[in-house]
Amino acid sequence: MIIFYRIPGDSPNMRKVSVMLAETGLPHTVQQVERQNDGQLAEEFHRINPNATVPAIIDQQTGVTLFESGAILHYLAEKTGQYLPTSIQARAEVMKWLMFEVANVGPTMLEVYHYLLTDTAELPDAVLQRYKSRLANLGHILDRQLSEREYLCGEYSIADIALYPWLLIWEDMTDVNLATYPNLHTWVNKISERPAVRAALKM
Ligand SMILES: N[C@@H](CCC(=O)N[C@@H](CS)C(=O)NCC(=O)O)C(=O)O
C-alpha cells in the first residue's frame, strides 16, 4: 500500500501524483498533513520530508519514503513498469523532459503564483514581467517539442503526467490564451480526455 501525503485543496504538484496513482491503479491511501499554529506543516511530517512540502509518499511494501513530485513519478513508474520506456535512449528522453518540467516549469509557475497572489502591492512590475516572459518562452519550447510528436517523448509518459497539471492553470497565471500554443493546446485537450485523469482530478 502507498501512503500519499497531501494537504487540503489542489495543486499541480499533488495532482501529478493523483494522476499517476489513477493511471497505474496502485492501491493507496491518502494522509492529510496537518498544519501547526505557525502555518508550517506538522513537525512530525518533517521526518518524511525535511523540506516540509507535499506531495510525499511512503511505499509500505518496499519501505521507500519519497518527496519531490518528479522523484515520486519516477519511482512509481519503476515500480509498475508503466509510463517509462525500457530502452536506454527512450528512458533518457523521458527523464530529460521530466527534469525540464521540475527544474523550469514548476518553479517559475510557483514564483508567479507567489507574486501574483501574495505580494503584488510591493512588487516592481519588472519582476512579474520577467517570470511571465520566462513562462511564455517555456510555452514556445513545449509547443515546438509537441509539433512532431503526440506526447512529449512520443508515447504518453511521466514527462506528460508531470507537465499536464501546470497547463490547467496556465491561462490564469500568465494571462496568455493557450491557443497561442496550438500543439500544446491539442496535447492538453487529449490528456484531459483520459479516463484516469478525469477520475483523479474529478473533471
Ligand atoms: N519541488 C516540489 C514542490 C512541492 C511544493 O512546493 N509543494 C507545495 C504545495 S504544491 C507545499 O507543500 N507548500 C508548503 C506549504 O503549503 O506549507 C515538488 O515538486 O514536489
The ligand as an SDF file (V2000), in Angstrom:
LIG
                    3D

 20 19  0  0  0  0  0  0  0  0999 V2000
    9.5040   20.7620   -5.8600 N   0  0  0  0  0  0  0  0  0  0  0  0
    8.4410   20.2620   -5.0420 C   0  0  0  0  0  0  0  0  0  0  0  0
    7.4920   21.4020   -4.7520 C   0  0  0  0  0  0  0  0  0  0  0  0
    6.4160   20.9860   -3.7460 C   0  0  0  0  0  0  0  0  0  0  0  0
    5.6480   22.1710   -3.2150 C   0  0  0  0  0  0  0  0  0  0  0  0
    6.0420   23.3500   -3.3410 O   0  0  0  0  0  0  0  0  0  0  0  0
    4.5160   21.8650   -2.5940 N   0  0  0  0  0  0  0  0  0  0  0  0
    3.6890   22.8770   -2.0040 C   0  0  0  0  0  0  0  0  0  0  0  0
    2.2310   22.5780   -2.2890 C   0  0  0  0  0  0  0  0  0  0  0  0
    2.0250   22.4100   -4.0250 S   0  0  0  0  0  0  0  0  0  0  0  0
    3.8660   22.8530   -0.4910 C   0  0  0  0  0  0  0  0  0  0  0  0
    3.9490   21.7830    0.0920 O   0  0  0  0  0  0  0  0  0  0  0  0
    3.9520   24.0180    0.1400 N   0  0  0  0  0  0  0  0  0  0  0  0
    4.1940   24.0760    1.5590 C   0  0  0  0  0  0  0  0  0  0  0  0
    3.0060   24.5220    2.3110 C   0  0  0  0  0  0  0  0  0  0  0  0
    1.8990   24.6210    1.7310 O   0  0  0  0  0  0  0  0  0  0  0  0
    3.1920   24.7730    3.5100 O   0  0  0  0  0  0  0  0  0  0  0  0
    7.7340   19.0920   -5.7530 C   0  0  0  0  0  0  0  0  0  0  0  0
    7.8090   19.0280   -6.9900 O   0  0  0  0  0  0  0  0  0  0  0  0
    7.1380   18.2280   -5.0850 O   0  0  0  0  0  0  0  0  0  0  0  0
  1  2  1  0
  2  3  1  0
  2 18  1  0
  3  4  1  0
  4  5  1  0
  5  6  2  0
  5  7  1  0
  7  8  1  0
  8  9  1  0
  8 11  1  0
  9 10  1  0
 11 12  2  0
 11 13  1  0
 13 14  1  0
 14 15  1  0
 15 16  2  0
 15 17  1  0
 18 19  2  0
 18 20  1  0
M  END
$$$$
